[in-house]
Amino acid sequence: MGDDPTVLLTTGAFHSGVRKTVDDLRDRTVLSFRGSDLSQVRISANGRSDLVLDREGEGWKIVRPVELRADTSQVQGLLTSLEGLRAEGFADGAPTVEQGLVPPERTITLVPREGEPMELRIGRTTGDEDARKVFVSRGPAGPIYSIPAQLAQGFGKGLDDLRDKSLVSIPRDAVAAVVVTRSDGRGFRIEKADGAWRLADAGAVATNQALLDRFVDDARSLRGSEV
């Protein structure tokens, strides 16, 4: 240390802790925002119409290309992925065609209530099977990052992914009974009594409460998988 000729022995942790490259010390945060501060999200992709979502209270609605209710959980999942997105690597220079960024394969624009919009441009998947990655840039001029390909898959959501697919949506406490009628005219009725579900007209016959709870929950929050 300095002019002191003494040689000291350190642990391996010290050596790995100070052996850093420029890329190791760079900020890997791709986008810096809070989902709760956004007022609008715009998504555009090659060959597809722009998809625009506006905040509506605590949820979201689709306003373009058609007006539809949005699946708030799907929108929030997308924003959470973007909010926590960190780069795996970096690429210097301007965006290129080889990276799939000129033009970009996909663009996601986040519009805050206050301040300037943030734009994430997403390129094509590159690399071999064991190390596939996607280049992304923050705006048209960069900086350019690489992220694992599996993370970029979550950013490919379109209209059918983000629209609300609820067929029935009723709060648990609002359901007093469920009546099932079959095509042959037979069926059954489930009623709530003393905080528990029971089969109407079944007398003292024991019922499987866990099964009835699950059946009622499925019926009151029925969702489609696609439209």
C-alpha positions, 0 to 999 in steps of 0.5 A: 500500500503506497511505499509500504513494502508489506504484502497483505493477503486478502480473501477472494471476496475482496478480489472479485469485489474490486475487479469491475468493468465499465459495464459492471458499473453502468446503471442497468435500469431500462425505464424509470417510472411508477405504474401508478403515475401513468395516464396512458399506454400506447403499443404499436407493432409491425402490421398491427394497429396501434393499441391505446389504453387510458387509465380509468380510475384504478383500472384501464380501458382500451380506446383504440383500435376499438373501445373495450374494457381492459383486463386490469390484471394483464395491463398491470402485469405488463407495467410491472414487468417494464417497471422492473426491467433491467439490462443484461448487456449493452450495445454502443452506437446508434440502433441498427437494422440487425438489432431489429430496431430500425424500424423497431419490431414493437414500440411501447410508449408510457405517458405519465400524468406529468412529464414527457412520455417514455418510449421503449423500442423492442428489436428482434430475437438474436443469439443461439439457442442457449443465449437468446437475447433481444435488443431494446432502446430507450427512444430512437437514439438509445441507449441500447440494452440487451435483455433475455428473450424470455423477458421480451415475450411478455411485452408482446401482448396485443388486443386479445391479451389485454381486453377484459374477458370476464363473462360474470363478475360478482362480489363474493358477498353479493351472491345469495344463491346459485341455480343450475338448470340443465338442458334436460330440465333437471338441476339444483340450487345452492343457497347460503345459510349461516355462512355456509353453502348447502343444497336446497331441498337436500335436508340434512344431507352432508355437503362438501363445503370446499367443493361448493365454495369453489363451484360458487367462486368459479360461477361468480368470476367466470372468465374466458381464455380468448375471444 
